[in-house]
Amino acid sequence: MQSRYSSVKFSLLPLLLVVCAGQFEAARNRGRHALFEQWNEEDRHLALL
């Protein structure tokens, strides 16, 4: 039982890493878009002035 559980755990580990990497990349892209949106807002305010 113990050995079967550890083999399942090791087979799920790469999948978990891939999912975490995908989440991290999505969050990084979202943060980048948010930054661009913030800059665009500031540019618009400067243009209105």
ZALOVO-770744 format. One line per 2 residues: number of its first residue (from 1); for each residue x, y, z of N, C-alpha, C. Coordinates in nm, 4 decimals. Layout:
N
NUM> X/Y/Z/X/Y/Z/X/Y/Z; ...;
% end
This chain:
49
1> 0.0835/-0.1211/0.0000/0.0000/0.0000/0.0000/0.0863/0.1252/0.0000; 0.1870/0.1263/0.0867/0.2733/0.2431/0.0978/0.3505/0.2679/-0.0321;
3> 0.4029/0.1618/-0.0922/0.4820/0.1783/-0.2140/0.3928/0.2236/-0.3301; 0.2694/0.1715/-0.3355/0.1788/0.2121/-0.4421/0.1436/0.3600/-0.4280;
5> 0.1227/0.4040/-0.3050/0.0900/0.5444/-0.2801/0.2055/0.6362/-0.3221; 0.3280/0.5967/-0.2912/0.4429/0.6806/-0.3256/0.4608/0.6867/-0.4778;
7> 0.4336/0.5772/-0.5485/0.4478/0.5799/-0.6942/0.3413/0.6699/-0.7563; 0.2198/0.6665/-0.7017/0.1145/0.7561/-0.7496/0.1538/0.9010/-0.7237;
9> 0.2099/0.9252/-0.6053/0.2508/1.0612/-0.5692/0.3575/1.1115/-0.6656; 0.4553/1.0251/-0.6994/0.5618/1.0674/-0.7899/0.5116/1.0866/-0.9323;
11> 0.4071/1.0152/-0.9702/0.3540/1.0339/-1.1051/0.2683/1.1610/-1.1129; 0.2114/1.2023/-0.9995/0.1309/1.3238/-0.9976/0.2162/1.4493/-0.9808;
13> 0.3391/1.4333/-0.9315/0.4242/1.5479/-0.9035/0.4530/1.6321/-1.0285; 0.4943/1.5725/-1.1416/0.5181/1.6550/-1.2615/0.3932/1.7288/-1.3073;
15> 0.2780/1.6615/-1.2984/0.1523/1.7262/-1.3365/0.1261/1.8483/-1.2491; 0.1508/1.8336/-1.1184/0.1320/1.9439/-1.0255/0.2267/2.0590/-1.0585;
17> 0.3498/2.0276/-1.0931/0.4473/2.1310/-1.1290/0.4039/2.2051/-1.2549; 0.3532/2.1311/-1.3529/0.3062/2.1943/-1.4766/0.1894/2.2877/-1.4482;
19> 0.0957/2.2418/-1.3646/-0.0197/2.3252/-1.3294/0.0253/2.4508/-1.2560; 0.1183/2.4355/-1.1616/0.1693/2.5519/-1.0874/0.2394/2.6490/-1.1814;
21> 0.3181/2.5968/-1.2740/0.3881/2.6823/-1.3695/0.2881/2.7573/-1.4574; 0.1818/2.6883/-1.5000/0.0788/2.7536/-1.5813/0.0078/2.8636/-1.5041;
23> -0.0240/2.8373/-1.3781/-0.0885/2.9385/-1.2949/0.0025/3.0587/-1.2752; 0.1321/3.0320/-1.2532/0.2276/3.1402/-1.2315/0.2392/3.2256/-1.3577;
25> 0.2457/3.1614/-1.4748/0.2561/3.2344/-1.6008/0.1316/3.3186/-1.6255; 0.0140/3.2609/-1.5969/-0.1112/3.3353/-1.6150/-0.1154/3.4569/-1.5219;
27> -0.0733/3.4384/-1.3979/-0.0731/3.5494/-1.3023/0.0252/3.6575/-1.3464; 0.1414/3.6148/-1.4004/0.2402/3.7118/-1.4461/0.1855/3.7910/-1.5653;
29> 0.1191/3.7209/-1.6576/0.0606/3.7902/-1.7721/-0.0494/3.8863/-1.7282; -0.1311/3.8442/-1.6312/-0.2375/3.9303/-1.5796/-0.1765/4.0544/-1.5148;
31> -0.0695/4.0371/-1.4394/-0.0032/4.1503/-1.3764/0.0529/4.2462/-1.4801; 0.1082/4.1915/-1.5879/0.1624/4.2755/-1.6940/0.0501/4.3553/-1.7595;
33> -0.0637/4.2897/-1.7874/-0.1770/4.3611/-1.8476/-0.2274/4.4708/-1.7546; -0.2310/4.4409/-1.6261/-0.2774/4.5412/-1.5297/-0.1834/4.6618/-1.5299;
35> -0.0538/4.6359/-1.5393/0.0424/4.7462/-1.5447/0.0197/4.8312/-1.6685; 0.0003/4.7656/-1.7840/-0.0236/4.8404/-1.9070/-0.1512/4.9225/-1.8970;
37> -0.2551/4.8643/-1.8369/-0.3800/4.9381/-1.8194/-0.3568/5.0619/-1.7324; -0.2787/5.0457/-1.6275/-0.2515/5.1580/-1.5377/-0.1763/5.2680/-1.6139;
39> -0.0761/5.2276/-1.6934/-0.0006/5.3259/-1.7709/-0.0899/5.3968/-1.8714; -0.1788/5.3217/-1.9356/-0.2696/5.3829/-2.0327/-0.3610/5.4848/-1.9658;
41> -0.4108/5.4510/-1.8471/-0.4952/5.5449/-1.7724/-0.4170/5.6732/-1.7416; -0.2929/5.6587/-1.6956/-0.2121/5.7762/-1.6632/-0.1849/5.8590/-1.7881;
43> -0.1589/5.7919/-1.9004/-0.1354/5.8638/-2.0256/-0.2599/5.9419/-2.0663; -0.3764/5.8811/-2.0468/-0.5011/5.9495/-2.0814/-0.5203/6.0729/-1.9939;
45> -0.4906/6.0599/-1.8645/-0.5039/6.1752/-1.7741/-0.4068/6.2853/-1.8149; -0.2846/6.2459/-1.8518/-0.1861/6.3453/-1.8943/-0.2305/6.4123/-2.0245;
47> -0.2908/6.3339/-2.1136/-0.3363/6.3900/-2.2412/-0.4522/6.4879/-2.2175; -0.5379/6.4559/-2.1192/-0.6496/6.5466/-2.0896/-0.5987/6.6785/-2.0305;
49> -0.4888/6.6723/-1.9556/-0.4317/6.7945/-1.8991/-0.3692/6.8739/-2.0129;
% end
